[in-house]
Amino acid sequence: MSRLRTLFLLPLPASLGSCSMVVLNPAGDVAAQQRDLLMVSTALMLIVIIPVMALTIFFAWRYRQSNREARYEPDWDHSTHLELVIWAVPLLIIICLGALTWMGTHLLDPYRPIGRVAAGKPLPLDVRPLEVEVVALDWKWLFIYPEYGVAVVNELAAPVDRPISFRITSASVMNSFYIPALAGQIYAMPGMETRLHAVINKSGDYEGFSANYSGAGFSGMRFAFHGLDDAGFQAWIAKAKDGGGKLDRNGYLELEQPSENQPVRHYAAVDTDLYKAILNMCVEPGKMCMSEMSQIDAKGGLGMAGIRNTLPLLYDKFARRGTIFGPAPSYVASICTTEEALAASKADQSATPMTSTPIVGAGLQRPLPLSIRLPSPSATGTLRSPFNS
């Protein structure tokens, strides 16, 4: 029976053959530096972990119940030399890890432009980084190349040994942009922009995906990343220009709708300010941008006028439909003048005069307001004005 179990277990290691060691064998210099930091940190921690694991097994075997030759010292309770080793070694390791972490945090800061193409290969002064604008959608990726005026869905390409500058945002919920062969993951958040600088050093096809759960179609948020030579990259750009129409604001609003497992899609042209509108959450016609609202807030805000000139969101990322979670979300539609705000305020006021007279009792009619109470008839049968003496 034990042999049969062994035969069943033999195919299990073979299933690991399809696994990729891309984190430990990356194709980009930034990812390679992150791998080195990971390996050195792990090696330093193993200085403590391996002896502790080994001594645990040694003491369990050495002082087992059946070993009558083990030395028994019930009164032993202190060793200065042992205390020095126990405390000094972890302290030195923590100091080394702290220094490595501090240097790595600054040298591998995703917002910091890279200073080299690869180890021992400095960045030429005349090389211009490739600008790529990344938008995380539900549930797909949009890549805009402002330098070339093209946009692609679920496919990314870059020339080898040319720095890449990513500007990353999200159109819906928080997400995570990750290409293991290129660099570490970086979050994508709506209404905010994060940055990532990297470089690909080897030609090939790699995989990128979302590393942060974002809903039902999260598992399908994968895209191909191609590392190409200069000629291959120009051919890829030409293919994108021949692949489709223009991505304008109306086209983007259709693309933004939630969908899963979308195929690669190319756009031969893209609106110049589309990414800026996505970032500022004002792609919809007539909607105020966040940057404009920030400038208004910096000047003191809109006051009560900001409550009136709003419109409900027609498309709120499907997070709040109906009124289950309260009033429908809204956005500022326009800025009105002081006179318009006062007119709107007066229009909302009720025309019924207020009265301060008390209620006289249940079932009795409430007295008329003082401002319109009728005078009593005089003895002569005529009405006297309340203003006459």
matplotlib code that plots the C-alpha trace (Angstrom):
import matplotlib.pyplot as plt

x = [0.0, 2.9, 4.4, 1.2, 0.9, 4.4, 3.5, 0.6, 2.8, 5.4, 3.5, 3.1, 6.6, 6.1, 3.2, 5.6, 7.4, 4.8, 5.6, 7.7, 10.5, 10.0, 10.5, 13.9, 14.8, 13.4, 14.1, 14.2, 16.9, 14.5, 13.1, 16.6, 17.6, 14.5, 15.4, 18.9, 17.5, 15.1, 17.9, 20.3, 17.6, 16.6, 20.2, 20.7, 17.6, 18.7, 21.7, 19.3, 16.6, 18.9, 20.8, 17.5, 15.9, 19.0, 19.4, 15.7, 16.2, 19.6, 18.2, 15.1, 17.3, 20.1, 17.9, 15.3, 14.0, 15.9, 19.3, 20.8, 24.2, 23.0, 24.4, 21.8, 22.3, 19.2, 20.9, 22.3, 20.6, 23.1, 25.9, 27.4, 28.9, 25.7, 23.7, 26.1, 25.7, 21.9, 21.5, 24.4, 23.8, 20.1, 21.0, 23.7, 21.2, 18.6, 21.1, 22.1, 18.5, 17.6, 20.5, 19.5, 15.9, 16.6, 18.9, 16.6, 13.6, 15.3, 17.1, 14.1, 11.5, 9.0, 8.6, 12.4, 13.6, 16.1, 19.8, 21.0, 19.8, 21.5, 24.3, 27.4, 25.5, 24.6, 21.7, 22.7, 21.9, 20.1, 17.6, 14.1, 11.8, 8.8, 5.6, 2.8, -0.5, -2.2, -5.9, -7.3, -10.9, -13.5, -12.0, -9.4, -6.4, -6.1, -2.6, -2.2, 1.0, 0.8, 4.1, 2.6, -1.1, -2.3, -4.1, -4.3, -6.5, -4.9, -1.6, 1.6, 4.9, 8.2, 11.6, 14.6, 16.9, 14.7, 13.4, 9.6, 7.7, 4.3, 1.5, -1.1, -4.7, -8.0, -11.5, -13.3, -12.0, -8.5, -6.4, -2.7, -0.5, 2.1, 4.5, 6.8, 9.5, 9.7, 9.3, 7.3, 3.6, 2.2, -1.4, -3.9, -6.4, -9.3, -8.8, -5.1, -1.9, 0.9, 4.2, 6.5, 9.9, 11.4, 13.3, 13.1, 16.5, 15.6, 13.4, 10.5, 6.8, 5.9, 2.7, 1.1, -1.9, -3.8, -2.5, -5.4, -8.9, -11.3, -14.5, -16.1, -13.8, -10.6, -9.1, -9.3, -7.4, -4.3, -2.4, 0.7, 3.8, 6.2, 9.9, 10.9, 13.9, 13.5, 12.4, 9.9, 8.5, 8.0, 6.2, 4.0, 3.1, 2.3, 0.0, -1.8, -2.3, -3.8, -5.9, -8.9, -10.6, -10.2, -10.7, -12.6, -14.6, -17.8, -15.8, -14.1, -17.4, -18.5, -15.2, -15.4, -18.5, -17.7, -16.8, -14.7, -12.0, -11.8, -9.6, -6.8, -8.1, -6.1, -7.0, -5.2, -5.8, -6.8, -8.0, -5.1, -6.6, -8.4, -6.0, -6.2, -10.0, -9.9, -7.6, -9.7, -12.9, -14.6, -14.9, -18.7, -19.8, -20.2, -18.8, -16.4, -12.9, -11.3, -8.5, -11.0, -12.8, -9.5, -8.7, -12.2, -11.6, -8.3, -10.1, -12.5, -15.1, -18.5, -20.4, -24.2, -24.1, -22.2, -25.2, -27.6, -25.7, -25.2, -26.5, -26.9, -24.4, -25.7, -23.0, -21.5, -19.3, -22.3, -21.4, -24.7, -27.8, -31.2, -31.5, -30.6, -27.4, -28.9, -29.3, -27.8, -24.3, -23.9, -21.3, -20.9, -22.4, -21.6, -20.8, -23.5, -23.4, -24.4, -27.7, -28.6, -27.9, -30.1, -32.9, -32.7, -32.8, -35.9, -37.7, -37.3, -39.0, -42.6, -45.2, -47.3, -46.8, -45.5, -47.7, -46.8, -50.3, -50.7, -52.9, -56.2, -57.2, -57.7, -60.2, -60.3, -59.3, -56.0, -56.2, -55.3, -51.8, -51.6, -50.5, -53.7, -56.3, -59.6, -60.8, -64.2, -67.2, -68.0, -71.3, -72.3, -71.8, -68.6, -65.2, -62.6, -59.0, -56.8, -54.4, -57.0, -57.3]
y = [0.0, 2.4, 1.7, 2.5, 5.8, 6.7, 6.0, 8.4, 11.1, 10.9, 13.0, 15.9, 17.3, 17.2, 19.6, 22.2, 22.2, 24.7, 27.2, 30.2, 31.6, 35.0, 36.8, 35.2, 35.4, 38.8, 40.6, 44.1, 45.9, 47.2, 43.8, 42.3, 44.8, 43.9, 40.2, 40.9, 42.7, 39.8, 37.2, 39.1, 39.8, 36.1, 35.0, 37.3, 36.0, 32.4, 33.1, 32.9, 30.6, 27.7, 27.4, 27.6, 24.8, 22.7, 23.1, 22.3, 18.9, 18.4, 19.0, 16.9, 14.0, 14.7, 14.9, 12.2, 10.1, 7.0, 8.6, 7.9, 9.4, 13.0, 15.3, 16.5, 19.9, 21.1, 24.0, 25.6, 29.0, 31.5, 31.8, 35.2, 33.9, 32.3, 35.5, 37.6, 35.3, 35.1, 38.9, 40.1, 38.1, 39.1, 42.7, 42.8, 41.2, 43.8, 46.6, 45.1, 44.6, 48.2, 49.6, 47.5, 48.4, 52.1, 52.1, 49.9, 52.1, 55.1, 53.6, 51.5, 54.2, 53.8, 57.6, 58.0, 58.0, 55.2, 56.2, 53.1, 50.7, 47.6, 46.8, 48.5, 50.2, 53.9, 55.6, 57.7, 61.4, 61.6, 58.8, 60.0, 57.8, 56.1, 57.6, 55.2, 56.2, 53.2, 53.1, 50.2, 49.5, 47.0, 44.4, 45.3, 47.5, 50.6, 51.7, 55.1, 56.1, 60.0, 60.2, 58.1, 59.0, 55.4, 53.4, 49.6, 47.4, 44.5, 44.7, 46.5, 46.8, 48.7, 48.8, 47.0, 49.2, 52.3, 53.7, 53.5, 56.1, 54.8, 57.2, 55.0, 55.6, 53.8, 54.5, 52.5, 50.8, 50.5, 48.1, 47.0, 47.1, 44.3, 42.9, 40.6, 40.5, 44.3, 45.8, 45.5, 46.1, 49.6, 50.6, 52.2, 54.4, 56.5, 60.2, 59.8, 59.2, 56.8, 56.5, 53.7, 53.9, 50.7, 49.3, 45.9, 44.4, 41.2, 40.7, 38.4, 38.0, 38.5, 38.6, 41.4, 41.3, 42.9, 41.9, 43.4, 42.0, 44.4, 42.5, 39.6, 39.9, 40.4, 37.0, 38.0, 41.3, 39.9, 41.4, 40.6, 42.7, 42.5, 43.5, 44.4, 45.8, 49.2, 47.9, 45.5, 48.3, 50.6, 47.7, 47.2, 50.9, 50.8, 47.8, 49.7, 52.7, 50.3, 48.4, 50.7, 54.0, 56.9, 56.6, 59.7, 60.5, 58.8, 55.7, 55.7, 55.8, 52.7, 51.0, 51.9, 49.8, 46.6, 43.6, 40.5, 38.7, 41.4, 40.7, 42.9, 46.1, 48.8, 52.5, 54.4, 57.7, 59.0, 62.3, 64.4, 65.2, 61.8, 60.6, 63.9, 63.7, 60.2, 61.1, 64.1, 62.0, 64.4, 62.4, 62.8, 65.9, 69.0, 67.5, 69.6, 68.2, 67.5, 69.8, 72.6, 71.8, 71.8, 75.3, 76.5, 74.9, 76.7, 80.0, 79.3, 77.0, 77.5, 77.8, 77.2, 77.7, 74.4, 72.5, 73.7, 73.4, 69.6, 66.8, 63.1, 60.7, 58.8, 56.2, 55.6, 52.6, 50.3, 50.7, 52.5, 51.8, 53.0, 54.4, 51.3, 53.0, 56.5, 59.4, 59.1, 60.5, 63.8, 66.0, 69.7, 70.7, 74.4, 77.5, 80.1, 83.8, 85.3, 86.6, 83.1, 81.5, 84.0, 83.5, 79.7, 80.2, 82.4, 80.0, 77.2, 79.2, 78.4, 81.1, 80.2, 82.8, 81.6, 81.9, 82.1, 81.5, 78.4, 75.4, 75.9, 72.3, 69.0, 69.1, 72.9, 75.0, 76.7, 80.6, 82.4, 84.0, 87.4, 89.0, 88.1, 88.0, 89.7, 92.6, 92.4, 94.2, 97.6, 98.6, 100.4, 97.2, 98.4, 97.0, 99.0, 98.8, 97.5, 100.3, 103.0, 104.4]
z = [0.0, 0.8, -2.6, -4.3, -2.5, -3.6, -7.2, -6.9, -5.5, -8.2, -10.8, -8.3, -8.8, -12.5, -12.2, -10.9, -14.3, -15.7, -12.9, -13.9, -11.7, -13.2, -9.8, -9.4, -13.1, -14.3, -17.6, -16.3, -14.3, -11.6, -11.0, -10.9, -8.2, -6.3, -6.6, -5.3, -2.3, -1.6, -1.8, 0.4, 3.0, 3.0, 3.4, 6.4, 8.1, 7.4, 9.6, 12.6, 11.1, 10.1, 13.5, 15.4, 13.3, 13.5, 17.3, 17.8, 16.1, 17.9, 21.4, 20.8, 19.8, 22.3, 25.3, 24.4, 27.2, 26.1, 26.0, 29.5, 28.6, 28.2, 30.8, 33.3, 34.9, 36.7, 38.4, 35.3, 34.5, 33.0, 30.4, 29.6, 26.4, 25.2, 26.0, 24.0, 21.0, 21.3, 21.4, 19.3, 16.2, 15.7, 16.5, 13.8, 11.4, 12.1, 11.6, 8.2, 7.2, 8.2, 6.1, 3.1, 3.4, 3.7, 0.7, -1.4, -0.5, -2.0, -4.9, -6.0, -5.4, -8.3, -8.6, -9.1, -12.7, -13.4, -13.6, -15.5, -18.2, -16.5, -14.2, -15.4, -18.2, -17.4, -19.0, -22.1, -21.7, -25.0, -24.3, -23.9, -21.7, -23.3, -21.8, -21.1, -19.5, -17.8, -16.8, -14.8, -16.0, -15.0, -15.9, -18.4, -19.0, -21.2, -22.3, -24.0, -25.8, -26.0, -28.0, -30.8, -30.4, -30.1, -27.4, -26.8, -24.6, -22.8, -24.6, -23.9, -25.7, -25.1, -26.8, -25.1, -23.0, -23.2, -19.9, -19.5, -17.5, -16.4, -15.3, -13.6, -12.5, -12.2, -13.5, -10.9, -7.7, -6.4, -8.4, -8.8, -11.9, -11.9, -14.5, -12.5, -15.2, -15.3, -11.9, -8.7, -8.4, -8.0, -7.0, -9.3, -7.6, -9.0, -9.0, -8.2, -10.2, -9.3, -11.1, -12.1, -13.8, -15.3, -18.2, -20.1, -20.9, -22.8, -25.8, -25.2, -24.3, -20.6, -18.6, -16.7, -14.4, -11.6, -8.2, -6.2, -6.1, -7.8, -8.4, -10.4, -13.4, -11.5, -12.6, -16.3, -15.9, -17.7, -20.5, -22.7, -22.4, -25.3, -25.0, -28.6, -30.4, -32.0, -35.4, -33.7, -31.6, -34.6, -36.4, -33.3, -33.3, -37.0, -36.4, -33.7, -36.0, -38.6, -36.1, -35.4, -35.1, -32.7, -29.0, -28.0, -24.9, -26.1, -27.1, -23.7, -21.8, -23.7, -23.1, -19.4, -18.9, -16.9, -19.1, -18.7, -20.7, -23.4, -26.5, -27.5, -29.1, -31.0, -31.5, -34.2, -32.5, -29.1, -27.7, -26.5, -23.1, -22.5, -19.8, -18.0, -18.1, -16.7, -14.0, -13.0, -13.3, -15.8, -19.0, -19.0, -20.9, -18.8, -15.7, -13.6, -13.2, -9.8, -10.6, -11.2, -8.0, -6.1, -7.4, -6.3, -2.8, -2.6, -3.1, -0.3, -1.9, -3.4, -0.1, -0.3, -4.1, -4.4, -3.0, -5.8, -9.0, -9.0, -11.1, -10.3, -11.8, -14.7, -14.4, -10.9, -11.6, -10.7, -7.0, -6.0, -8.0, -6.7, -3.2, -1.1, 0.1, 0.4, -2.0, -5.5, -5.8, -7.6, -9.1, -9.7, -13.0, -13.4, -11.5, -11.1, -10.2, -6.9, -8.4, -9.7, -6.4, -4.6, -7.1, -6.7, -2.9, -3.1, -5.4, -2.9, -0.1, 0.7, -0.1, 3.0, 5.7, 9.0, 12.1, 15.7, 17.1, 19.2, 18.3, 20.3, 20.7, 19.0, 16.1, 16.1, 13.1, 13.5, 13.5, 10.4, 10.3, 11.8, 8.5, 6.8, 9.7, 8.7, 10.9, 12.7, 11.2, 12.8, 14.3, 11.1, 9.1, 7.4, 7.7, 9.6, 8.7, 11.5, 10.7, 11.5, 15.0]

ax = plt.figure().add_subplot(projection="3d")
ax.plot(x, y, z, "-o")
ax.set_aspect("equal")
plt.show()
